[in-house]
Amino acid sequence: MRYQKEPGIRTINSGQSLQNYPSRAEKVYEILLESITKRRILPGERLVERVLAKKLGVSKTPIREALNRLKEEGLVEGTPYCGYSVAKISLKDIEAIYDLREVLEGLAARKAAEKITKKQIRQLKSILQSLENCSKEKEWEHYYLLDLEFHNLLTAISKNERLFQIARLLENQTKLLMSVSIMLPETIEDSLKEHREILNAVGNHKPDLAEQLAREHIRNVKKIVLASLRKCNQANRKEKTRDSLKEN
């Protein structure tokens, strides 16, 4: 396959130095992860080791290590012998991801409510304030990242290392879903309200309420993401139908 036939790979930003990373594989992983979660490389697109190695100026070994790591996280499919491609995430996969997040983040909120300190409450309040600022400025990409930071901190406060590790495995898949879903202004307001309620419950050491609110929040996000993706899928089908009619 010739390099110019890889439009997604061509958009990868390879200009950053590799020197500040513990290994070349780590840097390659970060570059590919960003390209996938920001949809510079689309689901189903092939990831050719030779092409990636040439683009990033490394050997095939760190490319293969990074691809295997992305495969473990559910973002890439394939093998070194048959080739890799960006994973396609179905609506069924999305439901499964958010069902898991509901259980995990409900537990994290419960444990956080039992263990949170005043300093950690201030940290969560600071993130929430930044979320509100992003909403006012309509900085949606930064909003999504802060949203993840809020939930990651809650999970870290729970002091359950296994829980934290499992939650992080789902984080990158969540980033990919956020990049294709549409958050309308009214849903953002609802989301902010839910974050405030979760923070109040956690900060006031109410574990039952904190778990309930966290689970409700994730269920609501799941509904928004599924509705958005179904709408996108319908629009894509209509566009394909129009193109087919034009060809005929």
Residue pairs with C-beta under 8 A, 6 or more apart in sequence:
1 46
1 48
1 51
3 9
3 10
3 51
3 54
3 55
4 10
6 45
6 46
6 48
6 51
8 35
8 40
8 41
8 42
8 45
8 86
9 41
9 45
9 47
9 48
9 51
9 52
9 55
10 55
11 35
11 40
11 41
12 31
12 32
12 35
12 40
12 41
12 52
12 55
12 56
13 31
13 34
13 35
14 31
14 55
14 56
14 57
16 27
16 31
18 24
18 27
18 58
21 27
21 30
23 62
24 58
24 62
25 61
25 62
25 65
25 66
25 69
26 66
27 62
28 52
28 56
28 58
28 62
28 63
28 65
28 66
29 65
29 66
29 69
29 70
31 56
32 41
32 47
32 52
32 66
32 67
32 70
33 70
33 75
33 172
34 40
35 41
36 70
36 75
36 76
36 86
36 176
37 75
37 172
37 175
37 176
37 179
38 179
39 176
39 179
39 180
41 47
41 86
42 86
43 86
43 87
43 88
43 89
44 85
44 86
44 88
45 85
45 86
46 83
46 84
46 85
47 67
47 76
47 78
47 83
47 84
47 85
47 86
48 83
48 84
49 60
49 63
49 64
49 67
49 80
49 84
50 60
52 63
53 59
53 60
53 63
56 63
64 80
67 76
67 78
67 80
67 84
70 76
71 77
71 78
71 84
73 169
73 172
73 173
74 87
74 89
74 169
74 172
74 173
75 86
75 87
75 172
75 173
75 176
76 84
76 85
76 86
76 87
77 84
77 85
77 86
77 87
77 88
78 84
78 85
89 97
89 173
89 176
89 177
91 226
91 229
91 230
94 177
94 222
94 225
94 226
94 229
95 222
95 226
97 170
97 173
97 174
97 177
98 218
98 219
98 221
98 222
98 225
99 222
100 166
100 170
101 167
101 170
101 174
101 218
102 215
102 218
102 219
102 222
103 215
104 155
104 163
104 166
104 167
104 170
105 151
105 154
105 155
105 167
105 214
105 215
105 217
105 218
106 211
106 212
106 214
106 215
106 218
107 158
107 160
107 163
107 211
108 151
108 154
108 155
108 157
108 158
108 160
108 163
108 167
108 214
109 154
109 198
109 201
109 202
109 207
109 210
109 211
109 213
109 214
110 158
110 207
110 208
110 210
110 211
110 214
111 157
111 158
111 159
111 160
111 163
111 207
112 120
112 154
112 155
112 157
112 158
112 202
112 210
113 201
113 202
113 204
113 205
113 206
113 207
113 209
113 210
113 211
114 205
114 207
115 157
115 158
115 159
116 157
116 202
116 203
116 205
120 153
120 157
121 199
121 202
121 203
123 153
124 150
124 153
124 154
124 199
124 202
124 203
125 199
127 146
127 149
127 150
127 153
128 150
128 192
128 195
128 196
128 199
130 146
131 143
131 146
131 147
131 150
131 192
131 195
132 192
134 140
134 142
134 143
134 146
135 143
135 188
135 189
135 192
140 183
143 183
143 188
144 175
144 178
144 183
147 191
147 195
148 171
148 174
148 175
150 195
151 167
152 167
152 168
152 171
154 198
154 202
154 214
155 163
155 164
155 167
156 164
157 202
158 164
177 225
177 229
178 225
180 228
180 229
180 232
181 224
181 225
181 228
181 229
182 228
182 231
182 232
183 191
183 224
183 228
187 224
190 220
191 217
191 220
191 221
194 213
194 216
194 217
194 220
195 217
197 213
198 210
198 213
198 214
198 217
201 209
201 210
201 213
202 210
